[in-house]
Amino acid sequence: MTEQRKRIPVQHLVGFVLSIALTLLAAWAALGSGLPTLWIIIAILTLAVIQAGIQLFMFMHMVEFKSQNGHVPWNMMLHGFVLAAILVAGSLFTMSFGFSHDHDEEDHNQHEQQEQQEQHGGH
Amino acid sequence: MSSHELQSGPMEYRTEHGQSSILGFWIFLGAEIVLFSTLFATYAVLFGRTADSPAPAELFELETVLIMTFLLLTSSFTCGIAVHEMRHGSVKGLATWLIITLILGLGFLGFEIYEFFHYAHEGATLQASAFWSSFFTLAGTHGLHVTVGIGWAILLLIQLAQRGLTTVTSRKFFIISLYWHFLDVVWIFIFTSVYLIGMVV
């Protein structure tokens, strides 16, 4: 595929330069761009996924002709990624979504809950 | 696939044993993704629950974190070159680039230990609050993986000196390179979702 005696493979060099550039871009987006917080979070997480892709495909021989694509068990890797996404998003959804540290608005609700708990306390 | 050795292609893939070892290691990495995702989920849920301890934005320093990120990114790159040298049959090239990788990895660890000491000094310890517990568990688990990787690579370098490049040793070096790149993947997400978001929010 490539010349035999290249000291540093082009693919690795491109991947390395790209990861450094994406890291700096993410740092700038987070601290220097002045975008709204939600946009920053979406942007830098997207950059992180791209950078993870660079590691997996350009460094980890996931698509390599001469080793038959590195014998990567794609179905299992996909299960790993999907499980990871469900765990993180699901935990945030169930534990944090709609939750507020500000208890003033929920004062009324909390009193009701406390009363209910007190009623059930005797059981 | 027969059990006899192939005569061409990368050495680590020539035996059936080598191929299934690499396949097995990918399955292990799939499990590692899930392991780290539970730690990320815990961290995300406990984000902001700092109680009386300092907030992350007060302690995180962009400079230190960027240096750590560059050290690890560069080590991943040099590790890739080490495998490239191994594929050309160069024992010396493999050993040289792997030692450079290890030095960069040790530099990363040094910064991380300094960072943890600094935070503990400022009152952010493992016991300080739910947030800092989840932070130290997540970053600490990654740091532990780096430490194990360094020890593992040193043992492999000793084996390389004793036995040279065979189908067995090249398979072992290939697998540790996968492990090392994977640590970089995890760190990218720690850098982004812990440090950058911690400094922004």
Interface residues (C-beta under 8 A of the other chain):
Chain A: Q4 R5 I8 P9 H12 G15 F16 S19 I20 T23 A26 A27 A30 L31 T37 I40 I41 I44 L45 L47 A48 Q51 A52 Q55 L56 F59 M60 H61 K66 S67 Q68 G70 H71 V72 P73 M76 M77 H79 G80 F81 L83 A84 A85 L87 V88 G90 S91 L92 M95 S96 H101
Chain B: G9 P10 E12 Y13 Q19 I22 L23 W26 I27 L29 G30 A31 I33 V34 F36 S37 T38 F40 A41 T42 A44 V45 F47 G48 L62 L66 T69 F70 L73 T74 S76 F77 C79 G80 I81 V83 H84 H88 S177 L178 H181 F182 D184 V185 I188 F189 F191 T192 S193 L196 I197 M199 V200 V201
